[in-house]
Each structure stands twice: as C-alpha cells, then as structure tokens.
Amino acid sequence: MELRKRDITNKEYTPFLVGNTYSRRDIYRILEVPEEKQGGNWNTGYTTYKKDVFIFVNLNTSGRTGHDYDNKFIGDCLQWFSKKPHTLNSPTIQSMIKPQGDIYIFTREDNKDPNFYFQGRGKIKEYEDTRPVKIKWEFIDGYKIHSHNLAEEVNNPQKYHEGSCKTISVNIYERNTVARQQCINYYGVSCVVCSLNFFETYGHIGKDFIHVHHLIPLHTIGVEYEVDPIEDLRPVCPNCHAMLHKRNPAYSIQELKSIINKDYN
C-alpha cells in the first residue's frame, strides 16, 4: 500500500456557499452547464467540467447504485473512496491528484435526497494506492464564515460521526455540516450564553450567523465517536465562544453564564 501527500494552491473565488445545499440541477444552472453535458458522470459520484472536479459523497448511506463505502468525516478531514474500478491512473483520479482547477465536494446522508451540502473546495491530504482509491480530503474553505438557513425543529435527532484530528478553537466550524445544522435547528441561532441574536443586532447581514460549540472538545476524546447534535453541541456567539476557551479545560455554559451575571451585578 502506497501513501502519498499532495498540496494545491488556494484560490479565493467559489460560486457556491459552504454549508448551503444544492441539487445537481442547481449546479447546472449556476455553472451554466449545457443540457447535452448534464447527467452521465454527474450522477455517478464525480465528474470533471471545465478543468474543475465535482464530487458527490454519500455519508452513512449507500449510493444510488447500491455501493456502500466507508465515507466519513474524521474531524475536519473527509475520508472518501473512489468508484471500485478506478485506480490512481484513472483520468478522473489523476485530475484530483494533479488538479488544474478546483475540486468541489458535496455531501448528503440520504441517498433519496436530491440536495447536497457544499462542504467546500477540497485538496488531497493523503491518498492510498488501493482499489478503490482511498483519499483523505482537507478543505480550502473550511474556516470561512458562512450562514445556514433555519429549518423546522428536530424532534428525533440522529447521531453523526466525527473524529479527533483537531483541537476545537474559535472560528473553526465542525466539518460535519449536518450535525451542526441539526444543533441550530433545535436550539436556534441565539447564543445560549448571552442570548445575542445577530439578526436582531445587525439586521440582514447577521441573519442565521452563529458559532457552534462542542461541549466535549474532540482532542480530549482521542478516538472517533458519535456526535449527538442536541446533547453535544450548542450555538454560541463568537465572543462567548472565545471566553469558553479562555481556560483549559473550557468553561461550561453555566459557568460562563454565572461569570456574566456576577460581573453585571
């Protein structure tokens, strides 16, 4: 088994917003893909278009063709497997290893859902010379601030896998966007510590903006574990997020509330 590492240049522009959902039809429209170039490889996991690569990943579910690979997030990194027949020498895999454009990565956890979360532009951190090819992706857009639309309250939250390849710190979002969104759907976008709501304070530019805080830092666990978005995550404003991490181990939500109340009183 051969293990290699690659890196690519970061570019600023992307036509997609991290954390937003897109169907393939949305992507065709945004990119102005001619009808005769739609479908085909777009529907089978990944394709190239105008030197860019587009990858559609099924997490915790099999693909529409019945293939079920161990695609999952390990902290901020995405473990992903190519189509079974493909090797490192396959043209599309080569276009990922030696990219001439951007690599756009979309994920979903329901193979019947036409919409995918845009996780960001990827770059290969590691790859293994296996069949199917195993790749660990990093994200160029991983630490940019982005908004999320509120959905209905979740009454039966599921659990989502994440790992411990990083230390939680301010302005780093959990890469499992679905778990993050489930937390926000349940608790809302007001800070659970100080009650700040960015839309109420800043108007439209603050709509749906909030950080999400892990009650148990990933680096203290040391192994992959299941994140329950209701039990393990809380929405907090950036200021409170920073204050929670002023101590190691971090302050609890209640401790920080008590500090605020004591100082005000």
Salt bridges, closest charged atoms under 4 A:
GLU2 OE2 - ARG4 NH2 2.03
ASP7 OD1 - LYS123 NZ 3.22
GLU12 OE1 - LYS144 NZ 3.38
ASP26 OD1 - ARG29 NH2 3.70
ASP70 OD2 - LYS72 NZ 3.66
ASP102 OD2 - LYS11 NZ 3.81
ASP102 OD1 - ARG121 NH1 3.79
GLU128 OE2 - LYS134 NZ 3.92
ASP141 OD1 - ARG121 NH2 2.74
ASP141 OD1 - LYS144 NZ 3.63
GLU174 OE2 - LYS166 NZ 3.38
GLU174 OE2 - HIS214 ND1 3.42
ASP208 OD2 - LYS207 NZ 3.16
GLU224 OE1 - LYS72 NZ 3.02
GLU226 OE2 - HIS161 NE2 3.73
GLU255 OE1 - ARG247 NH2 2.97
